[in-house]
Structures are given as structure tokens and as C-alpha cells.
């Protein structure tokens, strides 16, 4: 798996397969290139990919403007233990969107090329990861997990699946708890280079266009002012909060798949180091109907903390966990505003997604005593 400074390859009969190049469109994904990059630890050996068929997937499940494709592979000889299909994740073809997501896509490639492979069952296997900073293009070849179960975001998560995610998050965070290798992905500053005040100023108009008639509750406005008008201080508070683990940063229901054992977590574009409990709060805020969240919130916090203790985490008490859970609203609020202002919300399905997200976030803000001072 490589971080690339890519060069455009030769064309036609002069095509040579060089690890300094990777496809920047689905049309450029060839059997020859796949054979080349899968020769390593995939078990392909001397075999070659004879043909590849690409099918677009997940058009209504993502907001990041890139492309997800299922690659059905055929080999030149019978061979066992190799993937019959992969999922390719490509950066956006639109240059403006690609530039907006440049750092996020770089971060995801870096995660898969380093920490992802050491995260066990919680992260999809990655066969190839490439990023070209000059062009802002990226590609991931991931294991095809279509056999696993997903839960639609708009309908929300039930208690059983919520418990599965909470336990999985605790186990994952315990795996990386205060690990010095987290320095490789930096702190939770994915949004720190944006003009937060300008984003917040644009949010009401963007929301009105997206969801006509939607009103921002006064409580949300107060919290938003505290977060966005002093964004640098708030960002520092997030970065400096301890203890650190590997933070997913966008832990909502669309980014979890359910199998026989632990959940698998997808989309690591916002991976960073930070308080693991922020992922817990982000998930419960965004992915549960407010009625259910209120009913099981305390139990989920206790479940998460208890699971950490079972995995050997010490010097982190339940009161710290509860306080961090409330403060996790900062990350959720930031992502909701940024996604509403900057990302593709044009389809009816995505508008429903944004409506559910807003309703759940507003309910959390009403339910908890969140002060500007506490956020700083």
C-alpha cells in the first residue's frame, strides 16, 4: 500500500505498469493494473486478473462526492483464497470537490496504509491505498463486505445494533488507548483549517434552501455561536482533551456494517487521535431516534465505559466518560454544519438524511446542559 506522487502513465501499446501511477477514474481501472497491485499479500502469486467488471454502488449513501464501485474479478487460472470482488473508492472527478476533500482523502489513505492494517476486525482489509497530493486524487481497493448487514440512517438504529456498535467502539478504542503510534495521524483537526465563522454564517441560508421551513432552535443557535465564533479555542480544546485513542470522527450509522461478531467501521476520512468517547457521543446523537436515545443513553455510556475497563483501560472513570460524552456534541455540530454548507445534498434521499440528522442533533442540544464555557 502506497502513498503516491503519481505520474500520468504512457498510453496505448506503450503502457507500463509502474507503482508511481494509479487510476483516477473507474474507466482507467484495468485488469493489468489490478494484477500488478494484487501480486503482493493477496495470495495472487503468479496468476493474473483476466478481466474486471465495474459496477457503481452506494450512490445514495455518501456525501463526499467520490465514487464507490464493485469490481468483479476473473483470473487467468483457478486459484483459491483470492478476492473474487473488491470495492474501489475513488476521489471526486469534479476538481472543486476534490480540492475540498483533499486533506480528508489523504488522511484516509494514510490511515489504511498504516493504522488500518493493525486495527484487526474493526476495519476493512485494504489491498491498495494511493494518494497524489499534486492532483488531489486517491484510490482505495477494499475488501467487498456486501454480505454484511447495513442499517439505513434515516430509520435509525435499534437498541441491539446500538449495543453492538458501542461495544465495538470500546474495543477499538481500547486497542489504541494512549498508543504513541497515534502521532502518525495527528490530532482531531480535520476542520481546523476552515474558516469556521464563515461556515456558520452560511449555514442558515444553506439549511433554508435544503430544508424549506426548517427552523434552528434557539438552543442550537447558542451552541453554534459558541463553537463557530471561537472555533480555534474549541478546536484546541478538542485536541488537548485526553485520554487519546484513535478517533473515527464521523461515527454514524452509514459507516457501520454488522456481521456475526464485531461491527466493521467504514470511511476513515476524519480519522485522528482524540478522546474515544467523542465517537460514542457522535454515534448516539446522530444515529438514534431521540426517544430511544433518551431511554438508553445512560446505559450505553455505562456499557462503553465498562467495556473499556474490561479491556484493561485504567485511570478513566465513569464521570470523565459522561462529561466527554456531552462535549462530543462539538464534533457532531461541526460536521452537520460543514456537510450542509459544502457537500452534495441534492437528492431526496440525502435531504431526508439531513432532516433526520438535524432533528436528532437539535434534540440532544435541548436535552443536555451545554454551556459555552464548558466547550472551551
C-alpha positions in Angstrom: 0.0 0.0 0.0 1.5 3.2 -1.1 1.3 7.0 -0.7 1.9 8.2 -4.2 3.3 11.1 -6.1 1.7 9.9 -9.3 2.8 10.5 -12.9 0.5 10.1 -15.8 1.2 6.7 -17.4 2.1 6.1 -21.0 -0.9 5.2 -23.2 -1.7 2.5 -25.8 0.7 -0.2 -26.5 3.4 1.6 -24.6 1.6 1.2 -21.3 3.9 0.1 -18.5 2.7 -0.7 -15.0 4.6 1.5 -12.6 3.8 1.9 -8.9 4.1 5.6 -9.3 0.8 5.7 -11.1 -2.8 4.7 -10.1 -6.2 5.2 -11.9 -8.0 8.4 -11.2 -11.3 7.2 -12.8 -13.1 3.9 -12.9 -12.6 3.7 -16.7 -8.8 3.6 -16.0 -9.0 0.5 -13.7 -7.7 -2.3 -15.8 -7.1 -6.0 -15.3 -3.3 -5.3 -15.9 -3.1 -2.7 -13.1 -5.1 -4.9 -10.7 -2.8 -7.8 -11.4 0.2 -5.6 -10.7 -1.1 -4.2 -7.3 -2.5 -7.5 -6.1 0.7 -9.5 -6.6 1.8 -8.9 -3.0 0.0 -10.2 0.0 -3.3 -11.0 -1.7 -2.3 -14.6 -2.5 -2.4 -14.0 -6.2 1.1 -15.3 -6.8 1.9 -15.8 -10.5 -1.8 -15.6 -11.5 -3.2 -12.5 -13.3 -6.5 -10.8 -13.4 -8.0 -11.6 -16.8 -10.9 -9.2 -16.7 -12.7 -6.8 -14.4 -16.3 -5.6 -14.4 -17.1 -2.3 -12.5 -20.5 -1.5 -11.1 -21.4 1.7 -9.3 -22.7 1.2 -5.8 -23.7 3.4 -2.8 -24.8 6.5 -4.8 -27.4 7.4 -2.1 -25.3 6.6 1.0 -22.4 9.1 0.8 -22.0 12.8 0.7 -18.3 13.1 -0.2 -18.8 13.3 -4.0 -16.4 10.5 -4.9 -17.3 7.1 -6.4 -17.7 3.6 -5.0 -17.5 0.7 -7.4 -17.7 -3.0 -7.0 -15.0 -4.7 -9.1 -15.9 -8.3 -10.1 -12.6 -10.1 -11.0 -11.9 -13.1 -13.2 -8.5 -14.7 -13.2 -6.5 -16.4 -15.8 -6.4 -19.7 -13.9 -8.3 -21.4 -11.0 -6.9 -20.0 -7.7 -8.3 -20.2 -4.2 -8.1 -17.7 -1.4 -8.0 -14.6 -3.6 -10.7 -11.9 -3.7 -13.4 -12.5 -6.3 -14.6 -8.9 -5.9 -13.3 -5.7 -4.4 -14.7 -2.3 -3.7 -12.8 0.7 -5.2 -13.2 4.1 -3.6 -12.2 7.0 -5.8 -11.8 10.7 -5.1 -14.3 13.1 -6.8 -14.0 13.7 -10.5 -15.0 17.3 -10.0 -11.9 19.4 -9.3 -13.6 21.7 -6.8 -15.0 18.9 -4.7 -11.7 17.0 -5.0 -9.8 20.0 -3.7 -12.3 20.5 -0.8 -11.8 16.9 0.2 -8.0 16.7 -0.5 -6.9 16.5 3.1 -9.7 14.2 4.1 -8.9 11.7 1.3 -5.2 11.9 2.1 -6.0 11.2 5.8 -8.0 8.1 4.9 -5.2 6.8 2.6 -2.7 7.3 5.4 -4.9 5.6 7.9 -5.4 2.5 5.7 -1.7 2.4 4.8 -0.6 2.4 8.5 -3.1 2.1 11.4 -5.9 0.3 9.5 -3.9 -2.8 8.9 -3.2 -3.0 12.6 -6.8 -2.5 13.7 -8.0 -6.1 13.3 -11.5 -7.0 12.6 -12.9 -3.4 13.0 -11.5 -2.1 9.7 -12.0 -3.5 6.1 -8.9 -5.1 4.6 -7.2 -2.8 2.3 -5.4 -4.2 -0.8 -4.1 -0.9 -2.1 -4.1 2.8 -1.0 -2.8 5.6 -3.2 -2.9 9.4 -2.9 -1.4 12.0 -5.2 -1.3 15.3 -3.4 -0.4 17.3 -6.6 -3.7 16.3 -8.2 -5.6 15.6 -5.1 -6.6 12.2 -6.4 -6.9 9.0 -4.3 -7.9 5.4 -4.7 -8.6 2.6 -2.2 -9.1 -1.1 -3.0 -11.0 -2.6 -0.1 -12.5 -6.0 0.6 -16.0 -6.4 -0.6 -18.3 -6.5 2.5 -21.6 -6.6 0.7 -22.6 -9.8 2.5 -22.7 -7.9 5.8 -25.8 -6.1 7.0 -26.3 -2.4 7.0 -28.9 -0.3 8.7 -30.4 2.8 7.0 -29.6 6.0 8.7 -33.0 7.7 8.3 -34.8 4.9 10.1 -32.3 5.0 12.9 -30.6 2.3 15.0 -32.4 -0.1 17.3 -31.1 -0.9 20.8 -29.5 -4.2 19.8 -27.5 -2.7 17.0 -26.6 0.3 19.2 -25.2 -2.0 21.8 -23.1 -3.8 19.1 -21.6 -0.6 17.9 -20.9 0.7 21.4 -19.1 -2.5 22.4 -17.2 -2.4 19.1 -16.2 1.2 19.6 -15.0 0.5 23.2 -12.9 -2.5 22.0 -11.4 -0.5 19.1 -10.6 2.5 21.3 -9.0 0.2 24.0 -6.8 -1.3 21.3 -5.3 2.2 20.5 -5.6 3.7 24.0 -2.8 6.2 24.6 -0.8 4.5 21.9 2.3 6.5 20.8 1.8 5.4 17.2 -1.2 7.7 17.0 1.2 10.6 16.4 1.2 9.3 12.8 -2.4 10.6 12.2 -2.3 13.8 14.2 -4.9 15.3 16.4 -8.6 16.0 15.7 -8.0 19.0 13.5 -9.7 17.9 10.2 -11.8 21.0 10.2 -9.3 23.4 11.8 -8.0 25.0 8.6 -11.5 26.1 7.5 -13.0 29.5 8.3 -15.5 28.3 10.9 -17.2 31.6 11.4 -17.8 31.9 7.7 -19.2 28.4 7.6 -21.6 29.2 10.4 -22.7 32.4 8.7 -23.6 30.5 5.6 -25.4 27.7 7.4 -28.9 29.3 7.8 -29.2 30.1 4.1 -27.9 26.7 3.1 -30.4 25.0 5.5 -33.3 27.1 4.3 -32.5 26.1 0.7 -32.1 22.4 1.6 -35.0 22.1 4.0 -37.5 24.9 3.5 -39.4 25.7 6.7 -36.8 24.1 8.9 -36.0 26.3 11.9 -32.9 26.4 14.1 -34.0 26.1 17.8 -32.6 28.9 19.9 -30.6 26.4 21.9 -28.8 25.2 18.8 -28.1 28.8 17.8 -26.5 29.5 21.2 -24.3 26.4 21.0 -23.4 27.1 17.4 -22.3 30.6 18.2 -20.1 29.2 21.0 -18.5 26.7 18.7 -18.1 28.6 15.5 -17.3 32.1 16.6 -14.5 30.9 18.7 -13.6 27.9 16.6 -9.8 28.0 17.2 -10.2 27.7 21.0 -12.8 25.0 20.7 -10.6 23.0 18.3 -7.7 23.3 20.7 -9.9 22.1 23.5 -10.8 19.0 21.4 -7.2 18.4 20.5 -6.0 18.8 24.1 -8.7 16.7 25.6 -7.4 13.4 27.0 -7.1 10.4 27.1 -6.4 9.8 23.4 -7.3 6.9 21.3 -7.8 6.5 17.5 -10.9 8.6 16.7 -13.1 7.8 13.7 -14.6 11.3 13.7 -17.7 10.5 11.7 -19.2 7.6 13.5 -22.7 7.5 12.2 -24.9 4.5 11.2 -24.0 4.5 7.5 -20.4 3.9 8.5 -21.0 0.7 10.3 -21.6 -2.8 9.0 -22.9 -5.7 11.1 -21.7 -9.2 10.9 -21.5 -12.3 13.1 -19.2 -10.7 15.7 -17.9 -7.1 15.9 -19.1 -4.3 13.7 -16.8 -3.1 10.9 -16.3 0.6 10.6 -16.1 2.3 7.2 -15.0 5.7 5.9 -11.9 6.9 7.8 -11.5 10.3 6.1 -11.8 12.0 9.5 -9.5 9.6 11.4 -7.4 11.3 14.1 -6.3 11.0 17.7 -8.7 12.3 20.3 -11.0 11.2 23.1 -12.7 7.9 22.1 -15.9 8.9 23.9 -16.4 11.5 21.1 -17.1 8.7 18.7 -19.6 7.3 21.2 -21.4 10.6 21.5 -21.3 11.2 17.8 -22.9 7.8 17.1 -25.7 8.1 19.7 -26.5 11.7 18.8 -26.7 11.1 15.1 -28.0 7.6 14.7 -30.7 7.0 17.2 -34.2 8.4 17.3 -34.2 10.9 20.2 -36.9 8.9 22.1 -34.7 5.8 22.1 -31.5 7.8 22.8 -33.0 9.3 25.9 -34.2 5.9 27.1 -30.8 4.1 26.7 -28.3 6.9 26.8 -27.1 6.3 30.4 -26.9 2.6 29.8 -24.8 3.0 26.6 -22.3 5.3 28.4 -22.0 2.7 31.2 -21.7 -0.1 28.7 -18.9 1.7 26.8 -17.0 2.6 30.0 -17.4 -0.9 31.4 -16.1 -2.5 28.2 -13.0 -0.2 28.3 -12.3 -1.3 31.8 -12.7 -5.0 30.8 -10.1 -4.4 28.0 -7.6 -3.1 30.6 -8.1 0.7 30.4 -7.4 2.4 33.7 -7.4 5.9 35.2 -10.5 6.8 33.3 -13.6 7.0 35.5 -17.3 7.0 34.6 -17.7 10.7 35.4 -15.0 11.6 32.9 -16.7 9.4 30.3 -20.1 11.1 30.9 -18.6 14.6 30.6 -16.7 13.7 27.4 -20.0 12.3 26.0 -21.7 15.7 26.4 -18.8 17.5 24.9 -18.9 15.2 21.9 -21.6 17.5 20.6 -18.9 19.8 19.2 -17.7 17.2 16.6 -21.3 16.4 15.6 -22.3 20.0 15.3 -19.2 20.9 13.2 -19.8 18.0 10.8 -23.5 18.8 10.5 -22.9 22.4 9.5 -19.9 21.7 7.2 -21.8 18.9 5.4 -24.9 21.1 5.0 -22.9 24.0 3.6 -20.3 22.2 1.4 -21.4 18.7 0.4 -23.8 17.3 -2.1 -27.3 17.1 -0.5 -29.3 17.4 -3.8 -31.2 14.2 -3.9 -34.5 13.5 -2.0 -32.7 10.7 0.0 -30.0 13.0 1.1 -32.4 15.7 2.1 -34.2 13.1 4.3 -30.8 12.2 5.8 -30.1 15.8 6.6 -33.6 16.3 8.2 -33.1 13.2 10.4 -29.6 14.4 11.4 -30.8 17.9 12.3 -33.8 16.6 14.3 -31.5 14.3 16.4 -28.9 17.0 16.9 -31.4 19.6 18.0 -33.0 17.1 20.5 -29.6 16.4 22.0 -28.9 20.1 22.4 -32.2 20.5 24.2 -31.6 17.5 26.5 -28.2 18.5 27.8 -26.8 21.4 29.7 -24.1 22.6 27.2 -22.6 25.9 28.0 -20.1 28.0 26.0 -17.7 27.8 28.9 -17.7 24.1 29.1 -17.0 23.8 25.4 -13.9 26.0 25.8 
